[in-house]
Amino acid sequence: MAYSRDSQSGGGYQNNKRKSNIKRPPKRDPIYIEGRAPRPMYVDYKDLDLLSKLTNRHGRIVSRRKTGCHAASQHAVAQAIKRARFMALMPYVGD
């Protein structure tokens, strides 16, 4: 029996992309205060609660896509984490 392209039986290539109708609210920037960006954009390197939320359990800085940070606030977060590591307030590597 030969393969038929117009067969609806499911043989061959199928589009496996899921179409989601669920509307997700946009991620909010964790650095913003009451919906507004702080000026100047500065993240305190001594604020370990905030910085620990923005690192994973291995001690790596979490990406913008996952945290919802804007580019300027992600840059400020990275600088603050690097300062905290240098001052021995945060570990370079996790558990």
mmCIF file of the C-alpha atoms, coordinates in Angstrom:
data_MODEL
# 
_entry.id   MODEL 
# 
loop_
_atom_site.group_PDB 
_atom_site.id 
_atom_site.type_symbol 
_atom_site.label_atom_id 
_atom_site.label_alt_id 
_atom_site.label_comp_id 
_atom_site.label_asym_id 
_atom_site.label_entity_id 
_atom_site.label_seq_id 
_atom_site.pdbx_PDB_ins_code 
_atom_site.Cartn_x 
_atom_site.Cartn_y 
_atom_site.Cartn_z 
_atom_site.occupancy 
_atom_site.B_iso_or_equiv 
_atom_site.pdbx_formal_charge 
_atom_site.auth_seq_id 
_atom_site.auth_comp_id 
_atom_site.auth_asym_id 
_atom_site.auth_atom_id 
_atom_site.pdbx_PDB_model_num 
ATOM 1  C CA . MET A 1 1  ? 0.000  0.000  0.000  1.00 0.00 ? 1  MET A CA 1 
ATOM 2  C CA . ALA A 1 2  ? 1.459  3.353  -1.013 1.00 0.00 ? 2  ALA A CA 1 
ATOM 3  C CA . TYR A 1 3  ? 1.615  6.451  1.162  1.00 0.00 ? 3  TYR A CA 1 
ATOM 4  C CA . SER A 1 4  ? -1.070 8.962  0.336  1.00 0.00 ? 4  SER A CA 1 
ATOM 5  C CA . ARG A 1 5  ? -0.450 12.658 1.058  1.00 0.00 ? 5  ARG A CA 1 
ATOM 6  C CA . ASP A 1 6  ? -4.097 13.614 1.212  1.00 0.00 ? 6  ASP A CA 1 
ATOM 7  C CA . SER A 1 7  ? -4.801 11.011 3.857  1.00 0.00 ? 7  SER A CA 1 
ATOM 8  C CA . GLN A 1 8  ? -6.384 12.370 7.024  1.00 0.00 ? 8  GLN A CA 1 
ATOM 9  C CA . SER A 1 9  ? -5.287 9.368  9.066  1.00 0.00 ? 9  SER A CA 1 
ATOM 10 C CA . GLY A 1 10 ? -2.456 11.229 10.761 1.00 0.00 ? 10 GLY A CA 1 
ATOM 11 C CA . GLY A 1 11 ? 0.459  9.730  8.891  1.00 0.00 ? 11 GLY A CA 1 
ATOM 12 C CA . GLY A 1 12 ? 3.237  12.104 7.910  1.00 0.00 ? 12 GLY A CA 1 
ATOM 13 C CA . TYR A 1 13 ? 4.057  15.566 9.184  1.00 0.00 ? 13 TYR A CA 1 
ATOM 14 C CA . GLN A 1 14 ? 1.694  17.183 11.632 1.00 0.00 ? 14 GLN A CA 1 
ATOM 15 C CA . ASN A 1 15 ? 1.839  20.670 12.984 1.00 0.00 ? 15 ASN A CA 1 
ATOM 16 C CA . ASN A 1 16 ? 2.649  20.165 16.673 1.00 0.00 ? 16 ASN A CA 1 
ATOM 17 C CA . LYS A 1 17 ? 2.401  23.818 17.670 1.00 0.00 ? 17 LYS A CA 1 
ATOM 18 C CA . ARG A 1 18 ? -0.174 24.469 20.339 1.00 0.00 ? 18 ARG A CA 1 
ATOM 19 C CA . LYS A 1 19 ? -2.421 27.433 20.020 1.00 0.00 ? 19 LYS A CA 1 
ATOM 20 C CA . SER A 1 20 ? -3.108 28.858 23.409 1.00 0.00 ? 20 SER A CA 1 
ATOM 21 C CA . ASN A 1 21 ? -6.118 31.068 23.934 1.00 0.00 ? 21 ASN A CA 1 
ATOM 22 C CA . ILE A 1 22 ? -5.064 31.886 27.481 1.00 0.00 ? 22 ILE A CA 1 
ATOM 23 C CA . LYS A 1 23 ? -4.145 35.540 27.897 1.00 0.00 ? 23 LYS A CA 1 
ATOM 24 C CA . ARG A 1 24 ? -1.332 35.884 30.372 1.00 0.00 ? 24 ARG A CA 1 
ATOM 25 C CA . PRO A 1 25 ? -0.759 39.200 32.085 1.00 0.00 ? 25 PRO A CA 1 
ATOM 26 C CA . PRO A 1 26 ? 2.567  40.783 31.143 1.00 0.00 ? 26 PRO A CA 1 
ATOM 27 C CA . LYS A 1 27 ? 5.370  40.270 33.616 1.00 0.00 ? 27 LYS A CA 1 
ATOM 28 C CA . ARG A 1 28 ? 6.031  43.311 35.733 1.00 0.00 ? 28 ARG A CA 1 
ATOM 29 C CA . ASP A 1 29 ? 9.476  44.653 36.299 1.00 0.00 ? 29 ASP A CA 1 
ATOM 30 C CA . PRO A 1 30 ? 10.442 43.791 39.913 1.00 0.00 ? 30 PRO A CA 1 
ATOM 31 C CA . ILE A 1 31 ? 12.621 46.900 40.169 1.00 0.00 ? 31 ILE A CA 1 
ATOM 32 C CA . TYR A 1 32 ? 9.836  49.363 39.405 1.00 0.00 ? 32 TYR A CA 1 
ATOM 33 C CA . ILE A 1 33 ? 8.235  51.088 42.385 1.00 0.00 ? 33 ILE A CA 1 
ATOM 34 C CA . GLU A 1 34 ? 4.468  51.592 42.082 1.00 0.00 ? 34 GLU A CA 1 
ATOM 35 C CA . GLY A 1 35 ? 4.683  51.065 38.324 1.00 0.00 ? 35 GLY A CA 1 
ATOM 36 C CA . ARG A 1 36 ? 7.331  53.732 37.772 1.00 0.00 ? 36 ARG A CA 1 
ATOM 37 C CA . ALA A 1 37 ? 11.026 53.367 37.075 1.00 0.00 ? 37 ALA A CA 1 
ATOM 38 C CA . PRO A 1 38 ? 13.293 54.752 39.788 1.00 0.00 ? 38 PRO A CA 1 
ATOM 39 C CA . ARG A 1 39 ? 15.492 57.614 38.590 1.00 0.00 ? 39 ARG A CA 1 
ATOM 40 C CA . PRO A 1 40 ? 18.407 57.113 38.508 1.00 0.00 ? 40 PRO A CA 1 
ATOM 41 C CA . MET A 1 41 ? 18.141 53.385 37.847 1.00 0.00 ? 41 MET A CA 1 
ATOM 42 C CA . TYR A 1 42 ? 19.949 51.907 40.826 1.00 0.00 ? 42 TYR A CA 1 
ATOM 43 C CA . VAL A 1 43 ? 19.601 48.597 42.648 1.00 0.00 ? 43 VAL A CA 1 
ATOM 44 C CA . ASP A 1 44 ? 21.107 48.432 46.112 1.00 0.00 ? 44 ASP A CA 1 
ATOM 45 C CA . TYR A 1 45 ? 23.678 45.638 46.327 1.00 0.00 ? 45 TYR A CA 1 
ATOM 46 C CA . LYS A 1 46 ? 22.828 45.200 50.033 1.00 0.00 ? 46 LYS A CA 1 
ATOM 47 C CA . ASP A 1 47 ? 19.192 44.292 49.245 1.00 0.00 ? 47 ASP A CA 1 
ATOM 48 C CA . LEU A 1 48 ? 19.788 40.542 49.349 1.00 0.00 ? 48 LEU A CA 1 
ATOM 49 C CA . ASP A 1 49 ? 16.096 39.626 49.341 1.00 0.00 ? 49 ASP A CA 1 
ATOM 50 C CA . LEU A 1 50 ? 15.574 41.208 45.935 1.00 0.00 ? 50 LEU A CA 1 
ATOM 51 C CA . LEU A 1 51 ? 18.874 39.952 44.528 1.00 0.00 ? 51 LEU A CA 1 
ATOM 52 C CA . SER A 1 52 ? 18.223 36.381 45.660 1.00 0.00 ? 52 SER A CA 1 
ATOM 53 C CA . LYS A 1 53 ? 14.899 36.437 43.759 1.00 0.00 ? 53 LYS A CA 1 
ATOM 54 C CA . LEU A 1 54 ? 16.798 37.376 40.613 1.00 0.00 ? 54 LEU A CA 1 
ATOM 55 C CA . THR A 1 55 ? 19.317 34.532 40.849 1.00 0.00 ? 55 THR A CA 1 
ATOM 56 C CA . ASN A 1 56 ? 18.657 30.826 40.514 1.00 0.00 ? 56 ASN A CA 1 
ATOM 57 C CA . ARG A 1 57 ? 19.713 28.115 42.952 1.00 0.00 ? 57 ARG A CA 1 
ATOM 58 C CA . HIS A 1 58 ? 23.036 27.714 41.137 1.00 0.00 ? 58 HIS A CA 1 
ATOM 59 C CA . GLY A 1 59 ? 23.867 31.369 41.749 1.00 0.00 ? 59 GLY A CA 1 
ATOM 60 C CA . ARG A 1 60 ? 23.413 32.456 38.136 1.00 0.00 ? 60 ARG A CA 1 
ATOM 61 C CA . ILE A 1 61 ? 21.663 35.671 37.156 1.00 0.00 ? 61 ILE A CA 1 
ATOM 62 C CA . VAL A 1 62 ? 18.200 34.889 35.768 1.00 0.00 ? 62 VAL A CA 1 
ATOM 63 C CA . SER A 1 63 ? 17.461 36.173 32.267 1.00 0.00 ? 63 SER A CA 1 
ATOM 64 C CA . ARG A 1 64 ? 15.230 39.132 31.409 1.00 0.00 ? 64 ARG A CA 1 
ATOM 65 C CA . ARG A 1 65 ? 12.729 36.865 29.716 1.00 0.00 ? 65 ARG A CA 1 
ATOM 66 C CA . LYS A 1 66 ? 12.056 35.003 32.957 1.00 0.00 ? 66 LYS A CA 1 
ATOM 67 C CA . THR A 1 67 ? 12.197 37.911 35.403 1.00 0.00 ? 67 THR A CA 1 
ATOM 68 C CA . GLY A 1 68 ? 10.309 40.466 33.332 1.00 0.00 ? 68 GLY A CA 1 
ATOM 69 C CA . CYS A 1 69 ? 12.945 43.166 33.825 1.00 0.00 ? 69 CYS A CA 1 
ATOM 70 C CA . HIS A 1 70 ? 13.475 45.899 31.278 1.00 0.00 ? 70 HIS A CA 1 
ATOM 71 C CA . ALA A 1 71 ? 16.944 46.246 29.770 1.00 0.00 ? 71 ALA A CA 1 
ATOM 72 C CA . ALA A 1 72 ? 18.037 49.126 32.001 1.00 0.00 ? 72 ALA A CA 1 
ATOM 73 C CA . SER A 1 73 ? 16.846 47.452 35.194 1.00 0.00 ? 73 SER A CA 1 
ATOM 74 C CA . GLN A 1 74 ? 18.431 44.113 34.178 1.00 0.00 ? 74 GLN A CA 1 
ATOM 75 C CA . HIS A 1 75 ? 21.739 45.931 33.717 1.00 0.00 ? 75 HIS A CA 1 
ATOM 76 C CA . ALA A 1 76 ? 21.384 47.518 37.167 1.00 0.00 ? 76 ALA A CA 1 
ATOM 77 C CA . VAL A 1 77 ? 20.514 44.128 38.687 1.00 0.00 ? 77 VAL A CA 1 
ATOM 78 C CA . ALA A 1 78 ? 23.566 42.507 37.103 1.00 0.00 ? 78 ALA A CA 1 
ATOM 79 C CA . GLN A 1 79 ? 25.836 45.252 38.445 1.00 0.00 ? 79 GLN A CA 1 
ATOM 80 C CA . ALA A 1 80 ? 24.321 44.936 41.930 1.00 0.00 ? 80 ALA A CA 1 
ATOM 81 C CA . ILE A 1 81 ? 24.717 41.145 41.956 1.00 0.00 ? 81 ILE A CA 1 
ATOM 82 C CA . LYS A 1 82 ? 28.345 41.444 40.849 1.00 0.00 ? 82 LYS A CA 1 
ATOM 83 C CA . ARG A 1 83 ? 29.015 44.013 43.585 1.00 0.00 ? 83 ARG A CA 1 
ATOM 84 C CA . ALA A 1 84 ? 27.350 41.821 46.203 1.00 0.00 ? 84 ALA A CA 1 
ATOM 85 C CA . ARG A 1 85 ? 29.442 38.845 45.097 1.00 0.00 ? 85 ARG A CA 1 
ATOM 86 C CA . PHE A 1 86 ? 32.634 40.903 45.274 1.00 0.00 ? 86 PHE A CA 1 
ATOM 87 C CA . MET A 1 87 ? 31.738 42.102 48.781 1.00 0.00 ? 87 MET A CA 1 
ATOM 88 C CA . ALA A 1 88 ? 31.053 38.459 49.786 1.00 0.00 ? 88 ALA A CA 1 
ATOM 89 C CA . LEU A 1 89 ? 27.372 39.103 50.459 1.00 0.00 ? 89 LEU A CA 1 
ATOM 90 C CA . MET A 1 90 ? 26.292 36.574 47.816 1.00 0.00 ? 90 MET A CA 1 
ATOM 91 C CA . PRO A 1 91 ? 27.981 33.380 46.631 1.00 0.00 ? 91 PRO A CA 1 
ATOM 92 C CA . TYR A 1 92 ? 29.530 33.072 43.177 1.00 0.00 ? 92 TYR A CA 1 
ATOM 93 C CA . VAL A 1 93 ? 28.205 29.512 42.919 1.00 0.00 ? 93 VAL A CA 1 
ATOM 94 C CA . GLY A 1 94 ? 25.137 27.950 44.509 1.00 0.00 ? 94 GLY A CA 1 
ATOM 95 C CA . ASP A 1 95 ? 24.644 24.684 46.337 1.00 0.00 ? 95 ASP A CA 1 
# 
